Structures are given as structure tokens and as C-alpha cells.
Amino acid sequence: MDESTRQQIERARYLPGEDKMRESLQIFERTSQMMRDGIRHQYPEISEHQLQQKLYERLAINRELEVDRTHA
């Protein structure tokens, strides 16, 4: 995660409910697009379906890592 995303997350923590949700969706969209770009770079010939599968796999790994961090 880059520094600007970290700062955006930190700012979003203090927003009221609806604004926080909107900001969270923007952060997710930007982050998932960066992940898609990375997958495309790593696998230039990947189909759109395979790209989605890889993205879901990486999101699941990130979720597991986040759960592990919160329980450590």
C-alpha cells in the first residue's frame, strides 16, 4: 500500500458514516485497480476471467493476513 492510500485511510477514519462509506469504496476501487494492473504486468496474456480469479485470490490472501494481524 502506498503512502497516499495510507493517508486517505487515516482521513476516512474520522469522516461521518456516509462519507466514510464513499471514501472506503474509492479506496477499494483504487487499490483493486492497482492489484489488477500488477496482475496484468505479471501475466500479460491473462484473460479477463483469469484476471478476476487472481484478483479474488489476492483479496482473500489480504483478508487472511489482516485477520492474522488483528489476532496477533
TACORRA-V811669 format. One record per residue. RES is the residue in three letters. PSI is psi in whole degrees, -180 to 180 (999 if undefined). D_CENTER is the distance of its C-alpha to the mean C-alpha in Angstrom with 1 decimal. Layout:
# TACORRA-V811669
res=[RES:RES]
psi=[PSI:PSI]
d_center=[D_CENTER:D_CENTER]
This chain:
# TACORRA-V811669
res=[MET:ASP:GLU:SER:THR:ARG:GLN:GLN:ILE:GLU:ARG:ALA:ARG:TYR:LEU:PRO:GLY:GLU:ASP:LYS:MET:ARG:GLU:SER:LEU:GLN:ILE:PHE:GLU:ARG:THR:SER:GLN:MET:MET:ARG:ASP:GLY:ILE:ARG:HIS:GLN:TYR:PRO:GLU:ILE:SER:GLU:HIS:GLN:LEU:GLN:GLN:LYS:LEU:TYR:GLU:ARG:LEU:ALA:ILE:ASN:ARG:GLU:LEU:GLU:VAL:ASP:ARG:THR:HIS:ALA]
psi=[134:168:-39:-35:-41:-44:-39:-40:-44:-44:-39:-28:-27:6:155:162:-62:-40:-39:-42:-46:-46:-40:-42:-39:-42:-45:-45:-46:-43:-44:-32:-39:-39:-43:-45:-41:-41:-46:-39:-42:-36:79:-28:8:141:165:-40:-45:-37:-46:-42:-46:-41:-47:-41:-46:-37:-40:-42:-45:-41:-45:-42:-39:-41:-44:-41:-37:-20:0:999]
d_center=[8.5:11.1:13.7:13.3:9.8:11.6:14.4:12.8:11.5:15.0:16.7:14.9:16.4:19.8:19.6:21.5:20.0:19.6:18.4:15.8:14.6:14.6:12.8:10.0:9.8:9.9:7.2:4.8:7.0:7.1:3.9:4.5:7.9:7.9:7.1:9.8:12.0:11.9:13.0:15.5:16.8:17.3:18.8:20.5:22.5:19.8:20.4:18.0:18.4:17.7:14.6:13.3:14.5:12.9:9.4:10.4:11.9:9.1:7.0:10.5:11.1:8.3:9.8:13.2:12.8:11.8:14.8:16.9:16.4:17.4:20.4:21.5]
